[in-house]
């Protein structure tokens, strides 16, 4: 009789434990479902925000429509000078950076000791291509090359001393139209960073939290036997 009572007591104890584990498991599953739904909604919000910001890139591309064949010819002529006027060379470096993602330092032609490789040949090669406007307008804003180019524009060229639409136009009539495109591209990347970096960090944090909940659920299931 004592053995039977002990057995019944043990079964009751086990039943209590199982019930507690089941309740905890249900709570975890509810947390996981809620976290998944919240994450999906936030990811959709982030995608929509990225698309909205993408309009700034499209607006920049439309600025190239204002560039005429004469403007391109004048830019080529300005870059053909040896050395080119510094604002024009900086502009050429901007265009090259967006095309190939490479930052090229602008040499100080007044300093004879400056042995910086001259970027002018590469710049002339790009601007000398037929359909340069179409090449720039067709760049993919999301590819790694464009992202590197945008970084070079914002970190090295956009705020280069003496570089502005006015300074370029002063030595190359019409060149300021290209500068406005550069400014538009920078505005796109600035807006993208401002909005998307915190959103992407939030997605990363919530993804990690969701993974932790799933691990807890797996451990609980294993402990329940």
FIKOLZA-1660 file (N, C-alpha, C; in steps of 0.1 Angstrom, whole numbers, plus 5000, padded with zeros to 4 digits):
% residues 225
   i   px   py   pz ch aa at
   1 5008 4988 5000  A  X  N
   1 5000 5000 5000  A  X CA
   1 5009 5013 5000  A  X  C
   2 5019 5012 5008  A  X  N
   2 5028 5024 5009  A  X CA
   2 5035 5026 4995  A  X  C
   3 5039 5015 4989  A  X  N
   3 5045 5016 4975  A  X CA
   3 5036 5022 4965  A  X  C
   4 5023 5018 4966  A  X  N
   4 5013 5023 4957  A  X CA
   4 5010 5038 4960  A  X  C
   5 5010 5042 4972  A  X  N
   5 5008 5056 4976  A  X CA
   5 5020 5064 4971  A  X  C
   6 5032 5059 4972  A  X  N
   6 5044 5066 4967  A  X CA
   6 5044 5067 4952  A  X  C
   7 5039 5057 4946  A  X  N
   7 5039 5057 4931  A  X CA
   7 5029 5067 4926  A  X  C
   8 5017 5068 4933  A  X  N
   8 5007 5077 4929  A  X CA
   8 5012 5092 4932  A  X  C
   9 5019 5093 4943  A  X  N
   9 5024 5107 4946  A  X CA
   9 5034 5111 4936  A  X  C
  10 5042 5102 4932  A  X  N
  10 5053 5105 4922  A  X CA
  10 5046 5109 4908  A  X  C
  11 5036 5101 4905  A  X  N
  11 5029 5104 4892  A  X CA
  11 5023 5118 4893  A  X  C
  12 5017 5121 4904  A  X  N
  12 5011 5134 4906  A  X CA
  12 5021 5145 4905  A  X  C
  13 5032 5143 4911  A  X  N
  13 5043 5152 4911  A  X CA
  13 5048 5155 4897  A  X  C
  14 5049 5144 4889  A  X  N
  14 5054 5144 4875  A  X CA
  14 5044 5152 4867  A  X  C
  15 5031 5149 4870  A  X  N
  15 5020 5156 4863  A  X CA
  15 5021 5171 4865  A  X  C
  16 5024 5175 4877  A  X  N
  16 5025 5189 4880  A  X CA
  16 5036 5195 4873  A  X  C
  17 5047 5188 4872  A  X  N
  17 5059 5193 4865  A  X CA
  17 5056 5194 4850  A  X  C
  18 5050 5184 4844  A  X  N
  18 5047 5184 4830  A  X CA
  18 5037 5196 4827  A  X  C
  19 5028 5198 4835  A  X  N
  19 5018 5209 4833  A  X CA
  19 5025 5222 4834  A  X  C
  20 5035 5224 4843  A  X  N
  20 5042 5236 4844  A  X CA
  20 5051 5238 4832  A  X  C
  21 5057 5227 4827  A  X  N
  21 5065 5228 4815  A  X CA
  21 5057 5232 4803  A  X  C
  22 5045 5226 4802  A  X  N
  22 5036 5228 4791  A  X CA
  22 5032 5243 4791  A  X  C
  23 5028 5248 4802  A  X  N
  23 5024 5262 4803  A  X CA
  23 5036 5271 4799  A  X  C
  24 5048 5268 4804  A  X  N
  24 5059 5276 4801  A  X CA
  24 5062 5276 4786  A  X  C
  25 5060 5264 4780  A  X  N
  25 5063 5262 4766  A  X CA
  25 5053 5270 4758  A  X  C
  26 5040 5270 4762  A  X  N
  26 5030 5278 4755  A  X CA
  26 5033 5293 4755  A  X  C
  27 5037 5297 4767  A  X  N
  27 5041 5311 4768  A  X CA
  27 5053 5315 4759  A  X  C
  28 5062 5306 4758  A  X  N
  28 5074 5308 4749  A  X CA
  28 5070 5308 4735  A  X  C
  29 5061 5299 4731  A  X  N
  29 5056 5298 4717  A  X CA
  29 5048 5311 4714  A  X  C
  30 5041 5316 4723  A  X  N
  30 5033 5328 4721  A  X CA
  30 5043 5340 4719  A  X  C
  31 5053 5341 4727  A  X  N
  31 5063 5351 4726  A  X CA
  31 5070 5350 4712  A  X  C
  32 5073 5338 4708  A  X  N
  32 5080 5336 4695  A  X CA
  32 5071 5340 4684  A  X  C
  33 5058 5336 4684  A  X  N
  33 5049 5340 4674  A  X CA
  33 5048 5356 4673  A  X  C
  34 5046 5362 4685  A  X  N
  34 5045 5376 4685  A  X CA
  34 5058 5383 4680  A  X  C
  35 5069 5378 4683  A  X  N
  35 5082 5383 4679  A  X CA
  35 5083 5382 4664  A  X  C
  36 5079 5370 4658  A  X  N
  36 5080 5368 4644  A  X CA
  36 5071 5378 4636  A  X  C
  37 5059 5380 4641  A  X  N
  37 5049 5389 4635  A  X CA
  37 5055 5403 4635  A  X  C
  38 5060 5407 4647  A  X  N
  38 5065 5421 4648  A  X CA
  38 5077 5423 4639  A  X  C
  39 5086 5413 4638  A  X  N
  39 5098 5414 4630  A  X CA
  39 5094 5415 4615  A  X  C
  40 5084 5407 4611  A  X  N
  40 5080 5407 4597  A  X CA
  40 5074 5421 4594  A  X  C
  41 5066 5426 4603  A  X  N
  41 5060 5440 4600  A  X CA
  41 5071 5450 4599  A  X  C
  42 5081 5450 4608  A  X  N
  42 5091 5460 4608  A  X CA
  42 5100 5458 4596  A  X  C
  43 5102 5446 4591  A  X  N
  43 5110 5444 4579  A  X CA
  43 5103 5450 4567  A  X  C
  44 5090 5448 4567  A  X  N
  44 5082 5454 4556  A  X CA
  44 5082 5469 4556  A  X  C
  45 5082 5475 4569  A  X  N
  45 5083 5489 4570  A  X CA
  45 5097 5494 4565  A  X  C
  46 5107 5486 4568  A  X  N
  46 5121 5490 4564  A  X CA
  46 5122 5490 4548  A  X  C
  47 5116 5479 4542  A  X  N
  47 5116 5478 4528  A  X CA
  47 5109 5490 4521  A  X  C
  48 5097 5494 4527  A  X  N
  48 5090 5505 4522  A  X CA
  48 5098 5518 4523  A  X  C
  49 5105 5520 4535  A  X  N
  49 5113 5532 4537  A  X CA
  49 5124 5532 4527  A  X  C
  50 5130 5521 4524  A  X  N
  50 5141 5521 4515  A  X CA
  50 5136 5525 4501  A  X  C
  51 5125 5520 4497  A  X  N
  51 5119 5523 4484  A  X CA
  51 5116 5538 4483  A  X  C
  52 5111 5544 4494  A  X  N
  52 5108 5558 4494  A  X CA
  52 5121 5566 4492  A  X  C
  53 5131 5562 4500  A  X  N
  53 5144 5570 4499  A  X CA
  53 5150 5568 4485  A  X  C
  54 5147 5557 4478  A  X  N
  54 5152 5554 4465  A  X CA
  54 5147 5565 4455  A  X  C
  55 5136 5572 4458  A  X  N
  55 5132 5582 4449  A  X CA
  55 5142 5593 4448  A  X  C
  56 5150 5595 4458  A  X  N
  56 5160 5606 4458  A  X CA
  56 5171 5602 4447  A  X  C
  57 5174 5589 4446  A  X  N
  57 5183 5585 4436  A  X CA
  57 5177 5587 4422  A  X  C
  58 5165 5584 4420  A  X  N
  58 5158 5587 4408  A  X CA
  58 5158 5601 4404  A  X  C
  59 5155 5610 4414  A  X  N
  59 5155 5624 4412  A  X CA
  59 5169 5629 4407  A  X  C
  60 5180 5623 4413  A  X  N
  60 5193 5627 4409  A  X CA
  60 5196 5623 4395  A  X  C
  61 5191 5611 4391  A  X  N
  61 5193 5606 4377  A  X CA
  61 5186 5616 4367  A  X  C
  62 5174 5621 4371  A  X  N
  62 5167 5630 4362  A  X CA
  62 5175 5643 4360  A  X  C
  63 5184 5647 4369  A  X  N
  63 5192 5659 4368  A  X CA
  63 5202 5657 4356  A  X  C
  64 5205 5645 4352  A  X  N
  64 5214 5643 4341  A  X CA
  64 5207 5646 4328  A  X  C
  65 5194 5646 4328  A  X  N
  65 5186 5650 4316  A  X CA
  65 5189 5665 4312  A  X  C
  66 5193 5673 4321  A  X  N
  66 5196 5687 4319  A  X CA
  66 5210 5689 4313  A  X  C
  67 5218 5678 4313  A  X  N
  67 5232 5679 4307  A  X CA
  67 5230 5677 4292  A  X  C
  68 5235 5687 4284  A  X  N
  68 5235 5686 4270  A  X CA
  68 5248 5681 4264  A  X  C
  69 5248 5677 4251  A  X  N
  69 5260 5672 4245  A  X CA
  69 5271 5683 4245  A  X  C
  70 5267 5695 4244  A  X  N
  70 5277 5706 4245  A  X CA
  70 5283 5707 4259  A  X  C
  71 5275 5704 4269  A  X  N
  71 5281 5704 4283  A  X CA
  71 5291 5693 4284  A  X  C
  72 5288 5681 4279  A  X  N
  72 5297 5670 4279  A  X CA
  72 5310 5674 4272  A  X  C
  73 5309 5680 4260  A  X  N
  73 5320 5684 4252  A  X CA
  73 5329 5694 4260  A  X  C
  74 5323 5703 4266  A  X  N
  74 5330 5713 4274  A  X CA
  74 5338 5707 4286  A  X  C
  75 5331 5697 4292  A  X  N
  75 5338 5690 4303  A  X CA
  75 5350 5682 4298  A  X  C
  76 5348 5675 4286  A  X  N
  76 5359 5668 4281  A  X CA
  76 5371 5678 4278  A  X  C
  77 5368 5689 4272  A  X  N
  77 5378 5699 4269  A  X CA
  77 5385 5704 4281  A  X  C
  78 5377 5706 4292  A  X  N
  78 5383 5711 4304  A  X CA
  78 5393 5701 4310  A  X  C
  79 5388 5688 4309  A  X  N
  79 5397 5677 4315  A  X CA
  79 5409 5675 4306  A  X  C
  80 5408 5679 4294  A  X  N
  80 5420 5677 4285  A  X CA
  80 5431 5686 4288  A  X  C
  81 5429 5697 4295  A  X  N
  81 5440 5706 4299  A  X CA
  81 5450 5699 4308  A  X  C
  82 5462 5703 4308  A  X  N
  82 5472 5697 4316  A  X CA
  82 5479 5707 4324  A  X  C
  83 5477 5707 4338  A  X  N
  83 5467 5699 4344  A  X CA
  83 5453 5705 4343  A  X  C
  84 5442 5698 4345  A  X  N
  84 5429 5704 4345  A  X CA
  84 5427 5713 4357  A  X  C
  85 5418 5722 4356  A  X  N
  85 5415 5731 4368  A  X CA
  85 5410 5721 4379  A  X  C
  86 5415 5725 4391  A  X  N
  86 5412 5716 4402  A  X CA
  86 5397 5712 4404  A  X  C
  87 5388 5722 4404  A  X  N
  87 5374 5719 4406  A  X CA
  87 5369 5709 4396  A  X  C
  88 5373 5710 4383  A  X  N
  88 5369 5701 4373  A  X CA
  88 5375 5687 4375  A  X  C
  89 5387 5687 4379  A  X  N
  89 5394 5674 4382  A  X CA
  89 5386 5667 4394  A  X  C
  90 5383 5674 4404  A  X  N
  90 5375 5668 4415  A  X CA
  90 5362 5663 4410  A  X  C
  91 5355 5670 4401  A  X  N
  91 5343 5666 4395  A  X CA
  91 5345 5653 4387  A  X  C
  92 5356 5652 4379  A  X  N
  92 5359 5640 4372  A  X CA
  92 5361 5628 4381  A  X  C
  93 5368 5631 4392  A  X  N
  93 5370 5620 4402  A  X CA
  93 5357 5615 4408  A  X  C
  94 5348 5624 4410  A  X  N
  94 5334 5621 4415  A  X CA
  94 5328 5611 4405  A  X  C
  95 5328 5614 4392  A  X  N
  95 5321 5606 4382  A  X CA
  95 5328 5592 4381  A  X  C
  96 5341 5592 4382  A  X  N
  96 5349 5580 4381  A  X CA
  96 5346 5571 4393  A  X  C
  97 5345 5577 4405  A  X  N
  97 5343 5570 4417  A  X CA
  97 5329 5563 4417  A  X  C
  98 5319 5570 4412  A  X  N
  98 5306 5564 4411  A  X CA
  98 5306 5553 4400  A  X  C
  99 5314 5554 4390  A  X  N
  99 5315 5544 4380  A  X CA
  99 5322 5531 4384  A  X  C
 100 5333 5533 4391  A  X  N
 100 5341 5521 4394  A  X CA
 100 5344 5519 4410  A  X  C
 101 5339 5528 4418  A  X  N
 101 5340 5526 4432  A  X CA
 101 5353 5529 4438  A  X  C
 102 5362 5535 4430  A  X  N
 102 5376 5537 4434  A  X CA
 102 5378 5552 4438  A  X  C
 103 5384 5554 4450  A  X  N
 103 5387 5568 4454  A  X CA
 103 5401 5571 4449  A  X  C
 104 5402 5582 4442  A  X  N
 104 5415 5587 4437  A  X CA
 104 5418 5600 4443  A  X  C
 105 5429 5601 4449  A  X  N
 105 5433 5614 4456  A  X CA
 105 5436 5624 4445  A  X  C
 106 5432 5636 4448  A  X  N
 106 5434 5647 4439  A  X CA
 106 5448 5653 4442  A  X  C
 107 5458 5653 4433  A  X  N
 107 5471 5658 4436  A  X CA
 107 5472 5673 4436  A  X  C
 108 5481 5678 4444  A  X  N
 108 5484 5692 4444  A  X CA
 108 5494 5696 4434  A  X  C
 109 5489 5701 4422  A  X  N
 109 5498 5703 4411  A  X CA
 109 5507 5715 4414  A  X  C
 110 5504 5723 4424  A  X  N
 110 5513 5734 4428  A  X CA
 110 5525 5729 4435  A  X  C
 111 5524 5717 4441  A  X  N
 111 5535 5712 4449  A  X CA
 111 5543 5702 4440  A  X  C
 112 5555 5705 4436  A  X  N
 112 5563 5697 4427  A  X CA
 112 5567 5684 4434  A  X  C
 113 5567 5684 4447  A  X  N
 113 5571 5672 4454  A  X CA
 113 5560 5662 4456  A  X  C
 114 5548 5666 4452  A  X  N
 114 5536 5657 4453  A  X CA
 114 5536 5647 4443  A  X  C
 115 5538 5634 4447  A  X  N
 115 5540 5623 4437  A  X CA
 115 5527 5615 4436  A  X  C
 116 5516 5621 4440  A  X  N
 116 5503 5614 4440  A  X CA
 116 5500 5610 4425  A  X  C
 117 5496 5598 4422  A  X  N
 117 5493 5594 4409  A  X CA
 117 5482 5603 4403  A  X  C
 118 5484 5608 4391  A  X  N
 118 5474 5617 4385  A  X CA
 118 5462 5609 4380  A  X  C
 119 5450 5613 4386  A  X  N
 119 5438 5606 4382  A  X CA
 119 5432 5610 4368  A  X  C
 120 5438 5621 4363  A  X  N
 120 5432 5627 4351  A  X CA
 120 5430 5617 4339  A  X  C
 121 5440 5608 4336  A  X  N
 121 5439 5598 4325  A  X CA
 121 5426 5589 4327  A  X  C
 122 5424 5584 4339  A  X  N
 122 5412 5576 4341  A  X CA
 122 5399 5584 4340  A  X  C
 123 5400 5596 4345  A  X  N
 123 5388 5605 4344  A  X CA
 123 5385 5608 4329  A  X  C
 124 5395 5611 4322  A  X  N
 124 5393 5614 4307  A  X CA
 124 5387 5602 4300  A  X  C
 125 5392 5591 4304  A  X  N
 125 5388 5578 4297  A  X CA
 125 5373 5576 4299  A  X  C
 126 5368 5579 4311  A  X  N
 126 5354 5577 4314  A  X CA
 126 5346 5588 4307  A  X  C
 127 5349 5600 4309  A  X  N
 127 5341 5611 4303  A  X CA
 127 5342 5611 4288  A  X  C
 128 5352 5605 4283  A  X  N
 128 5354 5604 4268  A  X CA
 128 5345 5594 4262  A  X  C
 129 5339 5585 4269  A  X  N
 129 5331 5575 4264  A  X CA
 129 5318 5581 4258  A  X  C
 130 5313 5575 4247  A  X  N
 130 5300 5579 4242  A  X CA
 130 5289 5574 4252  A  X  C
 131 5279 5583 4253  A  X  N
 131 5268 5579 4262  A  X CA
 131 5272 5580 4277  A  X  C
 132 5281 5589 4281  A  X  N
 132 5285 5591 4295  A  X CA
 132 5273 5593 4304  A  X  C
 133 5263 5601 4298  A  X  N
 133 5251 5604 4306  A  X CA
 133 5243 5591 4309  A  X  C
 134 5242 5582 4299  A  X  N
 134 5235 5570 4301  A  X CA
 134 5242 5561 4310  A  X  C
 135 5256 5561 4310  A  X  N
 135 5264 5553 4319  A  X CA
 135 5261 5556 4333  A  X  C
 136 5261 5569 4336  A  X  N
 136 5259 5574 4350  A  X CA
 136 5244 5572 4354  A  X  C
 137 5235 5574 4345  A  X  N
 137 5221 5572 4348  A  X CA
 137 5217 5558 4351  A  X  C
 138 5225 5548 4345  A  X  N
 138 5221 5534 4346  A  X CA
 138 5228 5527 4358  A  X  C
 139 5236 5535 4366  A  X  N
 139 5242 5529 4378  A  X CA
 139 5232 5523 4387  A  X  C
 140 5236 5512 4393  A  X  N
 140 5227 5505 4403  A  X CA
 140 5230 5511 4417  A  X  C
 141 5221 5517 4423  A  X  N
 141 5223 5523 4436  A  X CA
 141 5226 5513 4447  A  X  C
 142 5222 5501 4445  A  X  N
 142 5224 5491 4456  A  X CA
 142 5237 5482 4454  A  X  C
 143 5244 5483 4443  A  X  N
 143 5255 5475 4441  A  X CA
 143 5267 5480 4449  A  X  C
 144 5276 5471 4452  A  X  N
 144 5288 5475 4461  A  X CA
 144 5296 5486 4455  A  X  C
 145 5297 5486 4442  A  X  N
 145 5305 5496 4435  A  X CA
 145 5300 5510 4438  A  X  C
 146 5286 5512 4436  A  X  N
 146 5280 5524 4438  A  X CA
 146 5281 5529 4453  A  X  C
 147 5279 5519 4462  A  X  N
 147 5280 5522 4476  A  X CA
 147 5294 5528 4479  A  X  C
 148 5305 5521 4474  A  X  N
 148 5318 5526 4476  A  X CA
 148 5320 5540 4470  A  X  C
 149 5315 5542 4458  A  X  N
 149 5316 5555 4452  A  X CA
 149 5309 5565 4460  A  X  C
 150 5297 5562 4465  A  X  N
 150 5290 5572 4473  A  X CA
 150 5298 5576 4486  A  X  C
 151 5304 5566 4491  A  X  N
 151 5313 5568 4503  A  X CA
 151 5324 5578 4500  A  X  C
 152 5331 5576 4488  A  X  N
 152 5341 5584 4484  A  X CA
 152 5336 5599 4481  A  X  C
 153 5325 5600 4475  A  X  N
 153 5319 5613 4473  A  X CA
 153 5317 5621 4485  A  X  C
 154 5311 5614 4495  A  X  N
 154 5307 5621 4508  A  X CA
 154 5319 5624 4517  A  X  C
 155 5329 5615 4517  A  X  N
 155 5340 5616 4526  A  X CA
 155 5352 5624 4520  A  X  C
 156 5353 5624 4507  A  X  N
 156 5365 5630 4501  A  X CA
 156 5362 5641 4491  A  X  C
 157 5352 5641 4483  A  X  N
 157 5350 5650 4472  A  X CA
 157 5340 5661 4475  A  X  C
 158 5328 5658 4480  A  X  N
 158 5317 5667 4481  A  X CA
 158 5321 5680 4488  A  X  C
 159 5329 5678 4499  A  X  N
 159 5333 5690 4507  A  X CA
 159 5348 5693 4505  A  X  C
 160 5353 5689 4493  A  X  N
 160 5367 5693 4490  A  X CA
 160 5368 5708 4489  A  X  C
 161 5379 5714 4494  A  X  N
 161 5380 5729 4494  A  X CA
 161 5379 5734 4480  A  X  C
 162 5370 5744 4478  A  X  N
 162 5369 5750 4465  A  X CA
 162 5360 5743 4455  A  X  C
 163 5355 5732 4459  A  X  N
 163 5346 5724 4450  A  X CA
 163 5332 5727 4452  A  X  C
 164 5325 5732 4442  A  X  N
 164 5311 5736 4443  A  X CA
 164 5306 5737 4428  A  X  C
 165 5292 5738 4427  A  X  N
 165 5287 5740 4413  A  X CA
 165 5292 5753 4407  A  X  C
 166 5293 5763 4416  A  X  N
 166 5298 5776 4411  A  X CA
 166 5313 5776 4406  A  X  C
 167 5321 5769 4414  A  X  N
 167 5335 5769 4411  A  X CA
 167 5338 5761 4398  A  X  C
 168 5330 5750 4396  A  X  N
 168 5331 5742 4384  A  X CA
 168 5326 5750 4372  A  X  C
 169 5314 5757 4373  A  X  N
 169 5309 5764 4362  A  X CA
 169 5318 5776 4358  A  X  C
 170 5325 5781 4368  A  X  N
 170 5334 5792 4365  A  X CA
 170 5345 5789 4355  A  X  C
 171 5349 5776 4355  A  X  N
 171 5360 5771 4346  A  X CA
 171 5355 5762 4335  A  X  C
 172 5343 5758 4337  A  X  N
 172 5337 5748 4327  A  X CA
 172 5322 5750 4326  A  X  C
 173 5318 5759 4317  A  X  N
 173 5303 5762 4315  A  X CA
 173 5295 5749 4314  A  X  C
 174 5285 5748 4322  A  X  N
 174 5277 5736 4321  A  X CA
 174 5281 5724 4331  A  X  C
 175 5294 5725 4335  A  X  N
 175 5299 5715 4344  A  X CA
 175 5291 5714 4357  A  X  C
 176 5285 5725 4361  A  X  N
 176 5278 5725 4374  A  X CA
 176 5266 5716 4374  A  X  C
 177 5261 5712 4362  A  X  N
 177 5250 5703 4361  A  X CA
 177 5254 5689 4365  A  X  C
 178 5266 5685 4363  A  X  N
 178 5271 5673 4368  A  X CA
 178 5273 5673 4383  A  X  C
 179 5277 5685 4388  A  X  N
 179 5279 5686 4402  A  X CA
 179 5265 5685 4409  A  X  C
 180 5255 5690 4403  A  X  N
 180 5242 5689 4409  A  X CA
 180 5238 5674 4410  A  X  C
 181 5242 5666 4400  A  X  N
 181 5239 5652 4401  A  X CA
 181 5247 5645 4412  A  X  C
 182 5259 5649 4414  A  X  N
 182 5268 5644 4425  A  X CA
 182 5261 5648 4438  A  X  C
 183 5256 5660 4440  A  X  N
 183 5250 5664 4452  A  X CA
 183 5237 5656 4454  A  X  C
 184 5230 5653 4444  A  X  N
 184 5218 5645 4445  A  X CA
 184 5221 5630 4449  A  X  C
 185 5231 5625 4444  A  X  N
 185 5236 5611 4448  A  X CA
 185 5240 5611 4463  A  X  C
 186 5247 5621 4467  A  X  N
 186 5251 5622 4481  A  X CA
 186 5239 5624 4490  A  X  C
 187 5229 5631 4485  A  X  N
 187 5216 5633 4493  A  X CA
 187 5209 5620 4495  A  X  C
 188 5210 5611 4485  A  X  N
 188 5204 5598 4486  A  X CA
 188 5211 5590 4496  A  X  C
 189 5224 5589 4495  A  X  N
 189 5231 5581 4505  A  X CA
 189 5231 5586 4519  A  X  C
 190 5230 5599 4521  A  X  N
 190 5228 5605 4534  A  X CA
 190 5215 5601 4540  A  X  C
 191 5204 5602 4532  A  X  N
 191 5191 5598 4537  A  X CA
 191 5190 5584 4540  A  X  C
 192 5197 5576 4532  A  X  N
 192 5197 5561 4534  A  X CA
 192 5204 5557 4547  A  X  C
 193 5215 5563 4549  A  X  N
 193 5222 5561 4562  A  X CA
 193 5214 5565 4574  A  X  C
 194 5209 5577 4573  A  X  N
 194 5201 5583 4584  A  X CA
 194 5189 5574 4588  A  X  C
 195 5182 5569 4578  A  X  N
 195 5170 5561 4581  A  X CA
 195 5173 5546 4583  A  X  C
 196 5182 5540 4574  A  X  N
 196 5183 5526 4574  A  X CA
 196 5193 5520 4584  A  X  C
 197 5203 5527 4588  A  X  N
 197 5213 5522 4597  A  X CA
 197 5206 5518 4611  A  X  C
 198 5198 5527 4617  A  X  N
 198 5191 5524 4629  A  X CA
 198 5180 5513 4627  A  X  C
 199 5174 5513 4615  A  X  N
 199 5163 5503 4612  A  X CA
 199 5170 5489 4611  A  X  C
 200 5181 5489 4604  A  X  N
 200 5188 5476 4602  A  X CA
 200 5193 5470 4615  A  X  C
 201 5198 5480 4624  A  X  N
 201 5203 5475 4637  A  X CA
 201 5191 5470 4645  A  X  C
 202 5180 5476 4644  A  X  N
 202 5168 5471 4651  A  X CA
 202 5164 5457 4647  A  X  C
 203 5164 5455 4634  A  X  N
 203 5161 5442 4628  A  X CA
 203 5171 5432 4633  A  X  C
 204 5184 5435 4633  A  X  N
 204 5194 5426 4638  A  X CA
 204 5192 5423 4653  A  X  C
 205 5189 5433 4661  A  X  N
 205 5186 5430 4675  A  X CA
 205 5174 5421 4677  A  X  C
 206 5163 5424 4670  A  X  N
 206 5151 5416 4671  A  X CA
 206 5153 5402 4666  A  X  C
 207 5161 5400 4656  A  X  N
 207 5164 5387 4651  A  X CA
 207 5171 5379 4661  A  X  C
 208 5181 5385 4668  A  X  N
 208 5189 5378 4678  A  X CA
 208 5179 5375 4690  A  X  C
 209 5170 5384 4693  A  X  N
 209 5161 5381 4704  A  X CA
 209 5152 5369 4701  A  X  C
 210 5148 5369 4688  A  X  N
 210 5139 5358 4684  A  X CA
 210 5147 5344 4684  A  X  C
 211 5159 5345 4680  A  X  N
 211 5167 5333 4680  A  X CA
 211 5169 5328 4694  A  X  C
 212 5171 5337 4704  A  X  N
 212 5173 5333 4718  A  X CA
 212 5160 5327 4723  A  X  C
 213 5148 5332 4719  A  X  N
 213 5136 5326 4724  A  X CA
 213 5134 5312 4718  A  X  C
 214 5138 5310 4706  A  X  N
 214 5137 5297 4700  A  X CA
 214 5147 5287 4707  A  X  C
 215 5159 5292 4710  A  X  N
 215 5168 5283 4718  A  X CA
 215 5162 5279 4731  A  X  C
 216 5156 5289 4738  A  X  N
 216 5150 5286 4751  A  X CA
 216 5139 5275 4749  A  X  C
 217 5131 5276 4739  A  X  N
 217 5121 5266 4736  A  X CA
 217 5126 5253 4734  A  X  C
 218 5138 5252 4726  A  X  N
 218 5144 5239 4724  A  X CA
 218 5149 5233 4736  A  X  C
 219 5156 5241 4745  A  X  N
 219 5161 5236 4757  A  X CA
 219 5150 5231 4766  A  X  C
 220 5139 5239 4767  A  X  N
 220 5128 5235 4775  A  X CA
 220 5122 5221 4771  A  X  C
 221 5121 5220 4757  A  X  N
 221 5115 5207 4752  A  X CA
 221 5124 5196 4756  A  X  C
 222 5138 5198 4755  A  X  N
 222 5147 5187 4758  A  X CA
 222 5147 5184 4773  A  X  C
 223 5145 5194 4781  A  X  N
 223 5145 5191 4796  A  X CA
 223 5132 5184 4800  A  X  C
 224 5121 5187 4792  A  X  N
 224 5109 5180 4795  A  X CA
 224 5109 5165 4792  A  X  C
 225 5119 5162 4784  A  X  N
 225 5122 5148 4781  A  X CA
 225 5114 5142 4770  A  X  C
% end
